Structure formats: C-alpha cells, structure tokens
Amino acid sequence: MNIVNFLFENFDKTKTALISGNRSISYNSLCNNVIHFSECINSESDVVVVYMANSIEFIIAYFAVLLAGKKVLLVNPMYPDTEVKKYLDLVQSDLLVTNIDSVLLRENSQILCPSIINVHYEYPVISDRAEEGAVIIPTSGTTGEAKLIMLTHMNICRNVLDIAEAYSELSADDVEMIILPMTAIFCHTTQMLVPLCVGMTIDIWTGGLNIPAIIKEMKERNISYCQMVPAILRLFAFFYTKLGIELPNFKRTTVGGEPISIDELRKVSGVLAPIRIQQGYGMTEASPVISSQLYRDTLVYGSSGKLMNSIELRIDPIEVGKPEGVIYVKGPSVCEQTYDGVVLVDEEGWLNTGDIGYLDENEELFICGRMKNLIVVGGMNVYPEEIEGLIKGFPGVGDVLVYGEPNDIKGEIVKAKITVREAIDVQKLRYFCADYLPAYKVPATIDIVEELDKTYSSKIKRF
C-alpha cells in the first residue's frame, strides 16, 4: 500500500481534480506536477515539513514528499514560526515546504514551494510502503503538550478505503468543498484523500469564513459534500435561511470537532433539510475515523454511527450496571507508536482512546466524554462535554469550559466559564441548563470571561 496510489490510479486523468478560485488543475496535470516537485525534494532528512494554507500547491507538495519516499509532517499554517521551528528541530528536518514568509525559518531551513507548471512525465511505478511511516501529525489534545503521531501508509490507506466503502454513495461525479484546514487529520483523510481515491473534484475554498460567499459558490460549483465544525454549521444554517439559495446537489455535511447538543442538532437539521447532517467519531491515532453515521441509514441523534469495517472496539465498564465504559480500538488504521517511538497500544494491539462511550442494541456508538475530564459529583458521573454542548446552544454564548472543583461534601461540584458574543443573563442560562439537566449536573456557577486559554490547534485547555 502507498498513499500516492490514490492519486495515480483508477480514474479519468482528463477530469478536473482541483479547483481553487479561478484556478483549476486536471488529474493528469496534478500527477505531472507532483512528479516534477518530487524531483526537487533533495532533503537528507527522512522528514519534510509542510507548512502551507489550503491550496492546490499544498496537495502537490503533500504527494510529492511521499512520492520522494519521505515522511510528511503537516503543520497548521496558523501556528507561529517559532512553533514550526520547534517541529523542524524535533524531527531534525533540513527542508521546509512553505509559502509563508518568515525570517526565522529562512535563516534556519532550506525552503521550497511548488508552483503549477506545464510538464509531462511517464508515471512512475509506485512502491509498496505499507509498514513505513508516511504522515506525521502534531496533536496536543487539551493540555498543550505536543505529541507527534506517525501514521503509516497502511494506517491511512486502510482508513481511506474503509470510508470510501462506508460512504458507498460517493461517485466521481460528486464535488467536495474543503473549508477546514487540510493539515488537520479529519480533513486530510476524509476530504482530501477520500475524494481523490474516488476520482471526485475538490473545490478548495480560500475566501475565509464568508458564509454567504461559500453558499453562493456551493450553488455555482454544484457542491455535493462539505464538512464543518459546529461553529460553522450554526452560521451556515443562519445564512442558508436568510439567503434562500437552493442547493439541490448538496447531499450532506459531516460535523465534528467540538460538542453540539442533540437539541441544537435537531433544530439545525430542520432548517437545512433535506441536507443531511451526520456525525462521526475518530482521533488522530486512528487515521482518524473510527465510526460514522451513514447516508443510507436512519439518523440517530447523538450517535457517532457504526464502526468502520476494519475497526475492532472494546468497552471496559467504569461503573457496575452501566453500559458506558472506556473505549479501546484496534485495527490496521490504528497507529502503534509516536514519531519518537512511544508505544501507544498494548501487547494485543488495543489503543486506549481515553474516551467514554457505549454501544446500543443496533451497534450505534455513543460518546459520553473524555475519561480524564470526568467529574464525580456525590458519586454520580458527569461528562463536561454534554454540558458544554448544551450551553453552546444558548443564544450569545461563545466558547465554553465546564470543569469540576473540589468540594468537601460532594467530592466535586460542576462549574463553567464562558465567553459571550453579546450580553446574556447568566441566571437565565442556569435556568436553561436546569430545564435539560438533573440538578447535580447544573453548574453551580457560570463565570463570563474575556477568553479561554487554547492550544495551538484551537482546543480549549482544560489542565
């Protein structure tokens, strides 16, 4: 297996592969530009760092590094150059592919950047690199401590094939729009590699968070699919209603990345119908998709769907008589170790996800929260993610952090910090919580703060 095969095999090379603004490139031209740029990869290091915003050039650089037999370390273009320098040092890389100017990086690295040119090559024979490291993703979780997850060609290829099989409705006639960063594993695999594997056209949006313009382009380009985070989904639903633009080709969006309450999901689904809103579950270490709701199935609100075919799942109970427990997974898409050799799985190949969840009678997976975030109030388990999702549905609320504070009587009590987009009545917000939650889950206090500390990957720091 080799990730590069997804680009060079299986479909009409005259077809448009990528669109970005007023530029486009066919599969044949994309392949030729990848071959050309791969011949420029002269790094002595086995890792090349790619530090670029979403673009046609990003995809050329990504495949060129892999075609050259190197590993690619993807760095979010929102990171400061000091953070990029840290990653270059960690992997001892002497080559950075970027179009972001920085004195610090120019002084410390050899820098390349691809451009689209008219070239013609014989397609190469792609070697099998199944067990070799391919893509390195920095993941900081919620602590801010960087960890370099190294996914092999087998890990990613297996996940891509699982997704393509699960989403059997995908066809080469579909058009995917990417608005999330391609350096993030969710977008990298499901929105970049899966469409290329199927032979679809990808529309790379570079116009910022301009939702009306995004909706208009969806109409013009006949977009079939686009993935979002809840914050974007809320804006999309608002402007979709306000603009009144019909999107007859837009079939579904998959939403994830942060909590969203079932109540809010129902409301947004009603606004966007017949566009389907699907959820899934995954993590970088699993390349990333572990489970997903499927287009052909009846949607179950709050579910993360059914397991990918190659994934095995085990749940270790944390409380007698309760279905939920710690989720363990294993399979060919599960990463076994980090870049620096820290083993992530046990002797039998099981990865402790750190998440708590359960399977229902129909094999639908439900995620309750993170084990390390668990709050215990008077012996009752409280998952802060559930409360955060609810609070985010209250008008005017921005970011939310729910946490436990030690208490002499109850062990812990629930508290919350929020940012706001407009003035809100905190007492009304507590009443709102009380309408949907048992008393022990309602935050004892809700404090409005100017901002919440976040990691470089925009996750709210909990510890």
NUVEX-374911 format. One record per atom (N, C-alpha, C, CB): y, x, z. Coordinates in steps of 0.1 Angstrom, whole numbers, plus 5000, padded with zeros to 4 digits. Glycine has a CB too. Example, Ala and Ser with C-alpha at 12.3 -4.5 7.8 and 13.67 -1.06 7.14 Angstrom:
494351325078 495551235078 496751325078 495551135090 497851285071 498951375071 500051295079 499451415057 
//
This chain:
498850085000 500050005000 501350095000 500049905012 502350044993 503650114993 504650004991 503650224982 505750014999 506849914997 507449914983 507849935008 507450034977 508050044964 507349954954 508050184960 506049924956 505349844946 506049704944 503949824951 506649654955 507249524954 508349524943 507849484967 508949634940 510049644930 509449664917 511049754934 508449744915 507949794902 506849704896 507549934903 506349614903 505249534898 505449384897 504049554907 504649324889 504349174889 505349084882 504349144903 506449124876 507249024871 508049064859 508248974882 508848974853 509648994841 510749094844 510148864835 510749214838 511749314841 513049284835 511249454836 513149184825 514449154819 515249054828 514149094805 514549004838 515148904846 516248964855 514148824855 517248884859 518248934868 517648944882 519548834869 517749064888 517249094901 518349064912 516749234902 519549124910 520549114920 521849074914 520749254927 522648994921 523948954918 524848984930 524048804914 526049044927 527049064938 528449054932 526849204945 529148944936 530448914930 530248894915 531349034933 531048974907 530948964893 530049074887 532348984887 529249134895 528249234890 526849184891 528349364898 525949224882 524549194883 523749304877 524249054875 522449304880 521549404875 520149344873 521549524885 519549384862 518149334859 517149414867 517849334844 515949354868 514849434874 514649564868 513549354875 514649564854 514449694847 515549794851 514349664832 516749754850 517849844853 517849894868 519249784850 517449794877 517349834891 516249944893 517049714899 515149924886 514050024887 514450154882 512749974880 515150154871 515650284865 516650354874 516150264851 517550274880 518550334889 517850394901 519650234892 516850324906 516050374918 515450504914 515050274922 514750514903 514150644899 515150754898 513450624885 516350724891 517350824890 517850874903 518550764882 518150784912 518750824925 517650894934 519250704933 516350854932 515350924940 515251074936 513950854937 515651104924 515651244920 516751324926 515651254905 517751254932 518851314939 518651344953 520151234937 517451284958 517151294973 516451434975 516151184977 517251534978 516751664980 516751714994 517651764971 516651625004 516651655018 515451725022 516851525026 515551825031 514451895036 513851815048 514852035042 514551725053 514051635064 513251525058 515251575072 512251475066 511451365061 512151235063 510151365067 513351225069 514051105072 515451115065 514251075087 515751005058 517150995052 517750875058 517050975036 519050895063 519750785070 520550705059 520650835081 520450575059 521150485050 522150405059 520250395041 523450425056 524550365064 525450295055 525250475073 525050175050 525850105040 525949955043 525250135026 526949895038 527049755038 526149695027 528549705037 525949555028 525149485018 525749515004 525149335021 524949554995 525449574981 524249604973 526349694981 524449604960 523449644950 523049794953 523849624935 524049874956 523850014958 522950034971 525150084960 523049954981 522249964993 520749954989 522549845003 520449854980 519049834976 518549944968 518849704969 519350004959 519050124951 518750234961 520150164942 519550264970 519350374980 518050354988 520550384989 517850234993 516650205001 515350234993 516650055005 515250184981 513950214974 513950354969 513950114962 515050414966 515050554961 514550644972 516450594956 514950624984 514550714995 512950704997 515250675008 512450574996 511050554998 510250614986 510750404999 510850594973 510150654962 510150804962 510950604949 511050864969 511151014970 510151054981 512551054974 509450964987 508451004997 509051025011 507751124993 510250985013 510850995026 510850865034 512351045024 511150885047 511350765055 512850725055 510850785070 513150595056 514550555056 514950495070 514750445045 515950555075 516450505088 517750415085 516850615098 517650285088 518750195085 519650175096 518150055081 520950205094 521950195104 523050095100 522650335106 523250005109 524249895107 525549955104 524349805120 526149905093 527549955089 528649925099 527849905075 528349835108 529349805119 529349915130 529149665124 528349995130 528250095140 529350205138 526850165140 529950255149 530950365148 530250495143 531650395161 531050585137 530450705131 529750795142 531450785123 530250785154 529650865165 528250815168 530450845178 527950685166 526650635168 525750685156 526650485169 526250685144 525550735133 525150875134 526350715119 526150955139 525851095142 524751115152 527151165147 524651025162 523551035172 522251015165 523850925182 522150915156 520850895149 520451005140 520950765141 521451065133 521251185125 520651295133 522451235118 521151315145 520651425153 519251385159 521651445165 519051255162 517751225168 516551245158 517751075172 516851215145 515751235135 515851375128 515751125125 516851445132 517151585126 517251565110 516051675130 518051465106 518151445092 519351525087 518351295089 519251585075 520351655069 521051575057 519851795064 520651455055 521151375044 521451235049 520151365033 522751195045 523151055048 523650995035 524351065058 523050875033 523450795021 524450685026 522250725014 525750695022 526750605026 527950595017 527250645040 528650485017 529950475010 531050455020 529850365000 530750485033 531750465043 532350605047 531150405056 533650625045 534250755047 534450785061 535650765039 534050905065 534250955079 534351105079 533050905088 535351155085 535551295086 534351355094 536851335093 534051295105 532951345114 531651355106 532751245126 531351255098 530051255091 530051355079 529651115086 531251365073 531351465062 531251605066 532751445055 531651625079 531651765084 530251805089 532551775095 529351705091 528051725097 526851695089 527951655110 527151635077 525951595069 526251615054 525651445071 525151625047 525251615032 525251465029 523951685025 526251425021 526351285018 526151245003 527751235023 525451145001 525251094987 525550944987 523751114983 525850894975 526050744974 525650714959 527550704977 524750614958 524350574944 525450504937 523050494945 525350504924 526150424915 525350364904 527450504910 525650254899 524850194888 525250254875 525050044888 524250314868 524450374855 523350334845 524450534857 523550354833 522650314822 521650434820 523350274809 520450424826 519450524824 518150464821 519350614837 517250544815 515850494811 514850594815 515850464796 513850554822 512750644826 511350574824 512850684841 510350654823 508950594824 508750564839 507950704819 508150444841 507950404855 506850494861 507450254856 507050544874 506150634880 504850564885 506850704891 503850644887 502650594894 503050604909 501350684891 502850484915 503250474930 502050514938 503750334933 502150604947 501050654955 500950564967 501350794960 499650554972 499350474984 499850554997 497850444985 500750495004 501250555016 501050455028 502750595015 500050375028 499850265038 500050315052 498450215036 499550425056 499550465070 500750545074 498350535074 501550585064 502750665066 503950585071 503150745054 504750645079 506050585083 506950565071 506750675093 507650445071 508450405060 509850375064 507850295053 510050285073 511350235077 511550245092 511550085073 512650305096 512950325110 514150235113 513350475113 513950155123 515050055127 515450085142 514449905126 516750115144 517150125158 517149985164 518550195159 516649975176 516649845183 517049875198 515349775182 518049805202 518549835216 518149725226 520049845215 517549615221 517249505230 518549455236 516249545241 518549425249 519749375256 520249475266 519449245263 519749605266 520149705275 521049805270 518949775281 521149815256 522049915250 521350045248 523249935258 520150065254 519350185252 518650185239 518350215264 519050275230 518450285216 516950325216 519250375207 516250255208 514850285206 514550285191 513850195214 513950385185 513750395171 512350345167 513950535165 512250225162 510950165158 510650215144 510950005159 509450275143 509050325130 507950245124 508550475131 508250165114 507350085107 506650155095 508049945103 505350135094 504650205083 504750115070 503250225086 504350175059 504250095046 503349975049 503850185035 502249995056 501249895058 501849785067 499949945065 502549815077 503249715086 504049625078 504049785097 504949675070 505949595063 505349525051 507149685057 504449595043 503849525032 502949405037 502949625024 502249425048 501449315052 502249195057 500549355064 503449225063 504249115067 504949045055 505349165076 505349115045 505849055033 504848965026 506349175023 503649015025 502548935019 502248815027 501349025017 502248825040 502048715049 503048605047 501948755064 504348645046 505448555045 505348485031 506848625047 505148565021 505048505007 503948405006 504848624997 502848435013 501748335013 502048215021 500448405019 502748235033 503048115041 504148025034 503548165055 505048095027 506148025020 505648005005 507448095021 504547945003 503947934990 504847854980 502647864991 505847784985 506747714976 507747804969 507647614984 507847934973 508748024966 508248054952 508848164974 509248064943 508948104929 509948194923 508747974921 509648254912 510648344905 511848264900 509948414893 511848134900 512948064895 514048044906 512547924890 513648074919 514548054930 515548164931 513748044943 516648124938 517748224940 518048224955 519048194932 517948344961 518248364976 519648424977 517148464982 520348364987 521648424991 521548505004 522748314992 522048625004 522048705016 523448715022 521448845013 523548665034 524848685041 524748765054 525448545044 523448785059 523248855071 523049005067 521948805078 523249105076 523149245072 521749285069 523649325084 521549355058 520249395053 519649505061 520349435038 520549575070 520049675079 519249615090 521149755084 519349485093 518649415103 517249375098 519349285108 516249395106 514849385102 514549245096 513849415113 515049135102 514849005098 515248985083 515448905107 516449025081 517049015067 516349105058 518549035067 516149225062 515449335054 514149285048 515249455062 513349225057 511949185052 511949055045 510949185064 512548955052 512348815047 513348785035 512548715058 514548845035 515548805025 515648915014 516848785031 515249035017 515349145006 514049165000 515949265012 512949195008 511749235002 510849114997 510949305012 510849005005 510048895000 510548834987 510148775011 511848814984 512248764971 511948864960 513748744972 512048994963 511749094952 510249094950 512149234957 509449074960 508049064958 507648944949 507349044972 508348834951 508048714943 508748714929 508548584951 509748804927 510448814915 511648724914 509548784903 512248684925 513348594926 514648674922 513448534939 515748604921 517048664920 517748654934 517948594910 518348764938 519048774951 520548774948 518648894959 521348684955 522748684954 523248754967 523348544952 523848864966 524348944978 525848904980 524249094976 526048834991 527448784994 528148895001 527348655003 529348924997 530149035003 531548985007 530249154994 531748855007 533148795009 533448765023 533248675001 532748825033 533048795047 532548655051 534548815050 532948615063 532548485068 533448375064 532448485084 533548355051 534348255044 533348145040 535148305032 533148055049 532047945047 532347855035 531847865060 533647815033 533847725021 533547805008 535347685021 533947935008 533648014996 532148034994 534348144996 531448045005 529948065005 529347934999 529348095019 529747815004 529247694999 529547674984 529847575007 530747704980 531047694966 530147784957 532547734963 529947904962 529048004954 527647954954 529148144960 527247894965 525847834965 525647724954 525547764979 526747644952 526747544941 526747614928 527947454943 527547714926 527647784913 526447854909 528847874913 525747914919 524648004916 523347934918 524748134925 523347804921 522047734923 521147794934 521347714910 521747824945 521047894956 519947794962 522047934967 518747854963 517647784969 517447804984 516347824962 517747924988 517447965002 518548055007 516048035004 518848045020 519848135027 519548125042 521248095024 519448245048 519148245063 520448265071 518148355066 520448205082 521648205091 521348235105 522448075089 522348275113 522248265127 522948135132 522948395134 522648085144 523247965148 524747955147 522947935163 525548065150 526948055149 527448025134 527548185153 526748085125 527048055111 526547915107 526348155101 525447875112 524947735109 525847635113 523547715116 526447645125 527447555130 528647535121 527947585144 529147655116 530347655107 529947595094 530847795105 528647625089 528247575076 528147425077 526847635073 527547365087 527447225088 528847155088 526647185101 529747215095 531147165096 531747155082 532047245106 531747265075 532447275062 531647195051 532647415058 530247195053 529447115043 529846975043 527947135047 530146915055 530546785057 532046765052 530446735071 532846855055 534246845052 534546855037 535046955059 533846955030 534046975016 533346875007 533547115012 532246815012 531546715004 530946764991 532446605001 530546894991 529946954979 528446944980 530347104978 527846884970 526446864970 525746994966 526046754960 524647024972 523847144969 522447104966 523847254981 522147044954 520846994951 519747094951 520946914938 520047224948 519047324948 518747394961 519347424937 519547364971 519447434984 518347364992 520747434991 517247434993 516047364999 515947385014 514747424993 516247505019 516147525033 516847655038 514647545037 517147655051 517647775058 516747795070 519147755061 516447925072 515747965084 516848015094 514648065081 516847965106 517848005116 517248075128 518647885120 517848185133 517348255144 518348355149 515948325141 517948445158 518748545163 519448525177 519848575153 519548395180 520148355193 519748215196 521748375193 519848175209 519348035213 520147925206 519448025228 519447815203 520147695199 519347585205 520247685183 520047485211 519347375218 518747285208 520347305227 517647215213 517047115204 517947005201 515747055211 518846965210 519746855207 520746895196 520546825220 521247015197 522147065186 521447075173 522847195190 520147125173 519347145161 519147005154 518047205164 518946905162 518746765157 520046725150 518346665168 521146745157 522446705151 522746775138 523646725161 522646905138 522946975126 521946935114 522847125128 520646915118 519646875108 520046745102 518246865114 520646655110 521046525105 522246535095 521446435116 523146625098 524246655089 523846715076 525346745096 522946805077 522546885064 521446825056 522147025068 520746725062 519546665054 520046625040 519046535062 519146655030 517746695031 517446845032 517046635019 518546925034 518347065035 517547085048 519647145036 516447165048 515547185059 516147305068 514147215055 516147285081 516447395090 515147435097 517547355100 514647555095 513447605100 513747715110 512447645089 512847725120 512847835129 511647915129 513147785144 511748035134 510548125135 510648215147 510448205122 509748305148 509748395159 509248535154 508748345171 509948635158 509448765155 510248875162 509748795140 509948995160 510549115166 510349235157 509949135180 511249325159 511249445150 509849505150 512349545155 509249515161 507949585162 506849515155 507549595177 507049395150 506049315142 506549305128 505849185148 507549375124 507949395109 508749285102 506849415102 509149175107 509249125121 508548995123 510649115125 508148915113 507748775115 506348765121 507848695102 506348695133 505048665140 504648515137 505248685155 505648425137 505348285134 506548225127 504948205146 506248115120 507348045113 507047895111 507748115100 508047815112 507847675106 507747685091 509047585111 506947595085 506747605071 507347485064 505247615068 507747505052 508347405044 507547275042 508747455030 506247295041 505347185038 504947105050 504047235031 505247165062 504847095075 505847005080 504447205085 505446905088 506446825096 507146915106 505746705102 508446915107 509147005116 509046945130 510647015112 508747035139 508647005154 509847085160 507247045160 510847005165 512047065171 511647155183 513046965174 512247275183 511947365194 510747455192 511647285207 509947425182 508747505178 509247635170 507747425171 508447735172 508647855163 507647865152 508547985172 506847755151 505947735139 504647795142 506547805128 503947825131 502547875132 502448025129 501647795123 501448085134 501248225132 501048265117 500048275140 501648385114 501348445101 499848475101 502148575099 499248475089 497748485088 497148615094 497448485073 497848725093 497248845098 497548875113 497648965090 498248785119 498648805133 497648735143 500048745136 497248815153 496448755164 497348745176 495148845167 497148645184 498048615195 497248585208 499048495192 497748645219 497048615232 498148585242 496248745237 497948485251 498948445261 498248465275 499348305259 498948555283 498448575296 499248495306 498548735300 498648395312 499448305321 500148375332 498548205327 501348325336 502048385347 502048295359 503548415343 501648165357 501548075368 500347985366 502847985369 499547965376 498347885375 498647745372 497547895388 497947695362 498147555358 499247525348 498447475370 499947635344 501047615334 500547685321 502347685340 500947615310 500447675297 501147805293 500647565286 502447825298 503147935293 502748065299 504647915295 502848175292 502548305297 503148415288 501048325298 502848535292 503348655284 502648655271 503248785292 503448675260 502848675246 502448815242 503848615236 501248835238 500748965232 500348935218 499549015240 500649025209 500249015195 499649145190 501448975186 498749135180 498249245173 497949215158 497049305180 497849315150 497649285136 498149405127 498149155131 497949405114 498349515106 499849525104 497749495092 500649425108 502149435107 502749475120 502649295103 501949505130 502449545143 502549695144 501549485155 503749745148 503949885149 503249945161 505549905150 502650055160 501850115171 502750215179 500650185165 503750275173 504450375181 505950385176 503750505181 506750435184 508150465180 508250595172 509150475192 509350625166 509550745158 509250875166 510950755153 509550865179 509350985187 507950985195 510451005198 507050895190 505750905195 505350825207 505351035197 506250735212 505950655223 505050535219 507250595230 503850535225 502850435221 503250295226 501450465226 503250195217 503750055220 502549965223 504550005209 501349995219 500249905220 499149965230 499549875207 498349875235 497249925244 496049975236 496749815254 494950005242 493750065235 493149975225 492750105245 493349845227 492849745217 493849695207 492349625225 495049755207 496049725197 496949615200 495349695184 496949565213 497749455217 499149505220 497149375228 500249435215 501649465218 502149365228 502449475205 502649405239 503249315249 504649285244 503249375263 504949165239 506249135233 507349125244 506149005226 506949095257 507949075267 508448935267 509049175266 507948845258 508448715257 507448615264 508648665242 507948505268 507048405275 507048285265 507648365289 505848225263 505748115255 504348045256 505948155240 504147945248 502847875248 502547815234 502847765259 501247795232 500747725220 500447575224 499547795214 500847485215 500447345218 499147315211 501547245213 498747185212 497447155206 497347165191 497147005210 498447175184 498547185170 498747335166 499547105164 498647425175 498747575173 500247605169 497847615161 501147525173 502547555172 503047635184 503447425171 503747745181 504147835191 505547805196 504147985186 505747795210 506947765216 507347885225 506947635224 508647925223 509148045231 510047995242 509948145222 509748035254 510547995266 511648095269 509647975278 511348215268 512348315271 511748455273 513148285284 512548555278 512048685280 511548705294 513248795277 510448775296 509948795309 510948865318 508648875308 511548965313 512449035322 513748965325 512849175315 514048855318 515148765321 514848655330 515748715308 513648635334 513148525342 513948515355 511648535344 514348395358 515048365371 514048275379 516448305369 513848315392 512948235400 513848165411 511848315406 513948035410 514747955420 513847875429 515747865412 513747915441 512847845451 511447825446 513447705453 510947935439 509547935434 509447865420 508647855443 510547815414 510547755401 511047855391 511347625401 510347865380 510747955369 511847895361 509547985360 512847975358 514047935350 514148035339 515347915358 514247985326 514448075315 515848065310 513448035303 516648165312 518148155309 518348125294 518748285312 517448165285 517748125271 517847975269 516648185263 517047895276 517147755275 518547705279 516047685284 519047755290 520347705295 521447755285 520547755309 521347885280 522347935271 522447855259 521948085268 521247815253 521247735241 521947605243 519847715236 521747545255 522347415258 523847425260 521747355271 524347535267 525747545270 526447575256 525947665279 525847645247 526447675234 526747555226 525647775226 526047445230 526247325223 527447245228 525047235223 528147295238 529247225244 530547265236 529447255259 531347165232 532547205224 533447305230 533347075221 533747405222 534747505227 534147635233 535647445237 532747625235 532147745242 531747845231 530847695249 532047975234 531648085225 530348155229 532848185225 530448275235 529248345240 528948295254 529548495240 527648315257 527148265270 526148365276 526448125268 526248395288 525348475296 524948395308 525848615299 523648365309 523048305321 522248405329 522248175318 522348415342 521648515349 521348465363 522548645350 520548535370 520148505384 520848595394 518648515386 521348535405 521948605416 521148595428 523448565418 520848695436 520048685448 520648585458 519948825455 519748515464 520148415474 519248405486 520248265467 519748405498 518848415510 517948295511 519748425522 518348185507 517548065508 516548045497 518447945510 517048045485 516248015473 515648135465 517147935463 515948255470 515548375463 516548415452 514148345457 516748315443 517848335433 518448205430 517248405420 519748215425 520348095420 520848125406 521548045429 521048015398 521548035384 523048045384 520947925376 523548135376 524948145374 525248175359 525648255382 526448145354 526748165340 528148225338 526648035332 528248305328 529548345323 529748305308 529748505325 530848265305 531148215291 532448265286 531048065290 532548275273 533848285266 534048155259 533848405255 535348125256 535748005251 536648015238 536447915261 536447925229 537347925217 538547835219 536447875205 538447755229 539547665232 539447625247 539547535223 540447565253 540447525267 539347425269 541847475271 538547445280 537547355283 537547325298 536147405279 537047215302 536947175317 535547215322 537147015319 535547315330 534247375335 533447275342 534547495344 534147185350 533347085357 532646985348 534347005367 533346955337 532646865327 531446935321 533646825316 531647065319 530447145314 529347145323 530947295311 529547155336 528447145346 527847005346 528947185360 528646905345 528046765344 527246755331 529246665343 527646815320 526946815308 525546885310 527746895297 525546995317 524247065320 523346975328 524547195327 523946905338 523246815347 522546695340 524146765358 523146655329 522646545321 521346585314 523646505310 521146715312 519946765304 518946845312 520446845292 519446895324 518546995331 518346935345 519247125332 517146975351 516946945365 517947025374 515446985370 518146985386 519247035394 519147185396 519246965408 517847235398 517747375401 518047475389 516247405405 518147415377 518547495365 520047485362 517747445353 520747395368 522147385366 522947495372 522747245371 523747575364 524447685370 525247645382 525347755359 525147725393 525947695405 527347725402 525447785417 527647825394 529047855389 529047885375 529647975398 530047855368 530347895354 531647955353 530147765344 531748085351 532948155350 533348185336 532848295358 534648155333 535248185320 535748335320 536348085316 535248415310 535648555309 536248575295 534448655312 537048685294 537648715281 536548755271 538648825282 535648835275 534548875266 533348925275 534948995257 532148925268 530948965274 530549095268 529848865273 530049195276 529649325270 528449295260 529249415281 528549375249 527449365239 526949495235 527949285227 525749505230 525149625224 525749645211 523649615224 525449765204 525949785191 525349685181 525649925187 524249625184 523649525175 524049385178 522149535176 525149375186 525849245189 525049155198 526149175176 524049215205 523349135215 524149145229 521949175217 524149035236 524849035249 524049125259 525048895254 524649215265 523949295275 523649215288 524849425279 522449225292 522049155305 521949245317 520749085302 521749375314 521449465325 522349595324 519949505326 
//
